Amino acid sequence: MNKQKGKRVRHIPQRTCVGCRQINDKRELVRVVRTPEGVQIDRTGKLAGRGAYLHALRSCWIKGLKGALANALKTQLSSQDQALLESFLAELPEESELEETS
């Protein structure tokens, strides 16, 4: 058998945003992880624990915080977790601001 040698296509992991349910490259999404200490925003993508992914858009975070994120993490969000996530949400740009810079 003669196998063709060529450039190997690199696999790019895909994940689904729990807010809008769109599938994107893992690197384009923000990972939220459930750890024994509580929910954390995982900027490295390497923390141990159950994770869920969201776009860095307010609309996705608002939808996610209504229940989809807690469901994906299989946990109830404590008031401390909710406050952490809402403070991150407040730092995110509006979608209209992103369109203006593009």
N, C-alpha and C positions, 0 to 999 in steps of 0.2 A: 504494500500500500504506500502510496506517495502522498504524504500530507503537505499541504501548501504552507510555506513559511511566510509570514507577513507580519505587519504591525499588529500587536495585540491590542484589542479594544479594552480599555480600562472600565471596569464596572463602577458605576456611580450609584450609590445607595439612594433610594427614593423613600420618602416618608409622606404621610398625609397630615395636613393641618387639621387639628380638631375643631377649629373655628369655622373655616369655610369648606372643609372636606376636599380641597384641591391637593393633588399629588405634586410634589416638587423634589428637587435635589435636597438631600439632608442638610447640606451646608447653607442653604438659603433659609432655613427655618431656625427658630429659637427653641431649644430643648428645655423643658421643665421636668424636674425629676423629683420623685417621692423618695426621701431617705428616712431613716429612723429618727433623725432630728427634725424632720418636717419637710415641707416643699421648698425646693431651691431652683433658681434659674441656673442652668448649666451652660455656661458660655464656652466651655471646652468640648462639650459633647461626650465626655468620658467619665463622668461621675457614676458610681455604682447606684443602682436603684431603678425603679420603674419609671420610664420616661414617656413624655408626650410632646408633640411638636406643634408650634404655632408660627405663622408668619409674623414678621415684625411690623404689623399693622394694627392700628387701634380696633378696627372693625372685627378682626379675627380674635383679638384678646377679649373684647366685650362679649362676643358670642361664646368664647371658651369659658369665661368666668361665670356664665349663666348656668353652667352645669356640665358641659361637655368635657372640660378639662378634669374636673373631679371624677367623672365617670371613667375617663381614659386612664387616670392614675389609680383608679379603684380605691378611693379614699374620700373622706369628708374633709373639705378644706377648713382648717381652724381659722379663727379671726386673725391670728398672727400671719398665717399663710396668705389669707385673703388680702391683708394689708400690704404684704411684700409684693404680691402680684399686681395689686392696684397701683403701687408706687412705680413699678416698672412700666405699667400701662401709661401712666401720666408722662413718662419720658418719651414715649413713642410719637413719631410724627403723624399728622393727619394724612390721609391718602392724597388729598388735594395738594399738600405741600410736596409730596413725592413726585407728583406729575409735573409740577412747576420746575423742579430741578432736573428732570429727565430731558 
